Amino acid sequence: MAWNFYNAENLEPEYTERELVLRRADEEKRREEEEHSRAKQSVEEWCTCGQCISMPLAEECFCCNELEKRMEKDKGEEICICQTINFPKVCLDEEVLKTAYTMLVHVRGYRDRRVGAFDNRKFRWIAYQQFSYYIHQHLGKRVRKVIPSCVVNAIRIMYPETNGCYTGFKNLSEVQYAVNDS
């Protein structure tokens, strides 16, 4: 792992191709081990906030109260993160999501020919991004974290897919990245 010190705004570790392959293999192994445990349990066995739903993958069966950084944000509140004052403002408000998307397009250089066109799928994607920034700040390139089931559920209720089919979480090994992406 090397550090990029030439760009002061991007102090993210840069992994070699070999390190990325090893990280992906480790994630896949961990995912397979968890697959057989939590996904088969009832929601009541792993959810402590009372708002989670059953998810297809074990790693998606994750409650907001398991977030390491949760307490820093909520100052010890014992309620679901979706019921806090800030969650709907930051993650569900349409105008905030549109503004966040516009910022992402400009800052990250996304090429979207339909910048002004918003559908529920785009709103869900932006809401997931917003939640990640709200809790973890910037995760860095190719760093992915599971979003709690209760949060996914709240976002899906607000911005539903008409056919009821959702993509779900994809770990690093399932996502195709260009070799020279920036």
Order of alpha helices (4+ residues) and beta strands (2+ residues): beta-beta-alpha-alpha-alpha-alpha-alpha-alpha
